[in-house]
Amino acid sequence: MSRLLITLLLLSCAAAQSSIDSAEYQARRRAALEKIPDGIVVLRAFSGMKHWDESGFHQDASFYYFSGLANLHGAILALDGTQKESWLFVSPRLGSFGADLDSAFLDPGSQTEAELKFNHVVPWDQFAAFVESRHKSNPN
C-alpha cells in the first residue's frame, strides 16, 4: 500500500513539475553555448542538505533553468561551447532507494538524450575524462 502511495505521489509531482517543453530548455542551452564559444559552463545539481525550515528538495536555480530537472540528484550539466554540445553526467541509482524514486535519478543513454534533448547523457564517472579531454584539446 505504501509503495503504491509513493508511486502515485511521484507521478503527481512529475506531472506538476513543469509545463515548459524540453525544447525550451534545449533552446536555453543553445543560447548559452553561443555566448561561450571557447569555454565550458559547469552546473551541479543541488546535493546539499535542506534547512530545517524548508519543506522539500530545492534544485539549484541555474541547473534547473538549463535542464528543467527539478528533482534530479547527483548530476552535473556541462555546456561545452567549443563543441556546441550539452552533457549531462548522472549518478547511478542507489539500490532500492533509487529504484523507487525514478524522478530523482536518470539512466544514461540515447533514450534519455532524446526525451530531454541533451546531446549526451552519460554516467557520472565519465566527467573527469570529459574535462581532461577538453583541456587537452584547448589548454586555454
N, C-alpha and C positions, 0 to 999 in steps of 0.2 A: 504494500500500500504506500509506504513512504517513498519507495523507488518511483512509483507512478506519479506521486505528487511532485517529486523533484524534477522528473522529466517534463511534466506539464508546466511547472514554473519556469524551467529553462526555455521551453518553446515559446511561452508568452513573452519572456524577456527578449528573446531573439527577434520576435516579430515586432515588438515595440521599440527595438533598439534604434533603428534608423529608417527614415523614409527616403533617404538620399540613395540614389542608384550608384552602384560600384563604378560606373563610367564617370561620375562626378569626381570621385576620389582619384581615379586614373588621370583625369584632366588636371587636377591639382598637382599630382606628382609630375606630370609632363611640364607644367608651367614652372615648377621649381627646378627641374632638370635644365630648362632653357636658361635659367639665371645662374647656373653654376657649371659652365662649360668645361672647367678644368679642375673640378673638385667633387667631393662626396659629402652629402649630408647624412649623418647617422643619428637615428632617433630610437630610443629604447622604450619599449612598453613599460608602464609603471609596474614596479615589482615590490615596492616598499610596503610596510605595514600601515594600515589606516589609523587615523587618530581615534581616540575614544568617542569623540562627538560626531564622527562620520557614519552615515547609515549603510554604506556599502563600498564596493570597489570603485575607485575613480581612476580612469585611464589618463595617462599623460595627454594633455590637450594637443600638443604638436603631433604626437604619434597618431592620435585619433583623427586629426584634421587631414592627414595624408593617407590614412589607411581605412578609416571607418570602422575599425575593430575595437569596440568599446570594452570587450571582456577578455581580450587576448592577454595571456600571461607569458612571461619569459620569451620575448621576441625582440628582434632588432630589425628596424627598417633602414635600409641603405639606399639612398638615391644617388646613383653614380652618373654624374654629369659628363664624364669623359666618354662613357659608353652609351649614355642616354637610356639607362636601364634601372628598373626598380627591383630591389632584392629584399625579400622577407625571410629572415632567419628565425626558425621556430624551434622551441624546445620540445623534447619528446613528452608524450603523455606520461603521467606519473602513476603507473599501476592502475588499480581500480578507481582511484580518485580521478584520474584523467579520463578514464572511460566513461564515468558518469557525467562529466562536465564537458560535453562536446563543444559548447560555445567558448570555453576557456582555452582550448588547445586546437591547433590545426595540424593536419597531416601535410607533409611536404609533397610536392609533385605537380604534375600538369593539370590534374582536375582542380586543385585549389587555385593554381595560377589562372586558369580560365574563369573560374567563378568570381574571383576577386580582382581580376585584370592586373595581376602583377607579372612582370617578366620572369621572375624566378621566386619560387617558394622552396627553400632548402632547409636541411637540418641545421640547428644552432651551431654544431661543431665545425661547420664549414666557414664560419665568419673569419677566423684568423687567417685561413688560406686566402680568402677573398681580399682582405686588407693587404696581405703580403704581395699578392699578385698585382694589385693596383699600384702599390708602392714601387714595385719593380718596373712596371710599365711607365710610370710617371713619378719620379722621385720628388718632384716639386709639390 
